[in-house]
Amino acid sequence: MSKIIEMKQQKVDEIAEQLKNSVSTIVVDYRGLDVAEVTELRKQLRDAGVQFKVYKNTLVRRAAEKAEIEGLDEFLTGPNAIAFSNEEVVTPAKILNDFAKEHEALEIKTGVIEGTLTSVEDVKAIASLPSREGLISMVLSVLQAPVRNFAYAVKAVGEQKESGSEEEAAE
């Protein structure tokens, strides 16, 4: 009996560690998805570096308490799966939200973003943000615009002086 309790305690510690280390944790209800759909979802998440696990709700409750995440208990009813991302906040939300749009059986219940419990609306709002690479691209294009405009101005001034000196030479 004590061996089973010890194994459960190790699992609670493992889940608590995942909750602490994860920048984005999303809880979903996957009832109604068939095996092929769950496999496809797991593949998409795995390719993005996101862990997708199914745990007993009682173990997750204890782990959330240990990780000091309040309010998660009320969402831990029925069969749940949890997506953990240690690197990216937007990617898991985007993948799960897009998958939920295509497969009505998948329901996003809640999220824990950087240790704070968030609503479904917040998770969907995060999903609408561009990815990290997209944001970097936007910032670079904004930074590049003044340099590009300055280069065009210098080129125009150079061409104007060049054409002015050609006109003086012709006279």
HUCOR-V63133 format. One record per backbone hydrogen bond with DSSP energy under -1.0 kcal/mol. NH is the residue of the N-H (numbers start at 1). CO is the residue of the C=O. If there is no record, write none. Layout:
NH & CO
NH & CO
This chain:
5 & 1
6 & 2
7 & 3
8 & 4
9 & 5
10 & 6
11 & 7
12 & 8
13 & 9
14 & 10
15 & 11
16 & 12
17 & 13
18 & 14
19 & 15
20 & 16
21 & 17
22 & 18
23 & 85
24 & 85
25 & 112
26 & 83
27 & 110
28 & 81
29 & 107
33 & 30
38 & 34
39 & 35
40 & 36
41 & 37
42 & 38
43 & 39
44 & 40
45 & 41
46 & 42
47 & 43
49 & 46
50 & 45
51 & 84
53 & 82
60 & 56
61 & 57
62 & 58
63 & 59
64 & 60
65 & 61
66 & 62
67 & 63
69 & 64
75 & 72
76 & 73
77 & 75
81 & 28
82 & 53
83 & 26
84 & 51
85 & 24
94 & 90
95 & 91
96 & 92
97 & 93
98 & 94
99 & 95
100 & 96
101 & 97
102 & 98
103 & 99
106 & 103
107 & 29
109 & 27
110 & 27
111 & 118
112 & 25
113 & 116
114 & 23
116 & 113
118 & 111
123 & 119
124 & 120
125 & 121
126 & 122
127 & 123
129 & 126
135 & 131
136 & 132
137 & 133
138 & 134
139 & 135
140 & 136
141 & 137
142 & 138
143 & 139
144 & 140
145 & 141
148 & 144
149 & 145
150 & 146
151 & 147
152 & 148
153 & 149
154 & 150
155 & 151
156 & 152
157 & 153
158 & 154
159 & 155
160 & 156
161 & 157
162 & 158
163 & 159
164 & 160
165 & 161
166 & 162
167 & 163
168 & 164
169 & 165
170 & 166
171 & 167
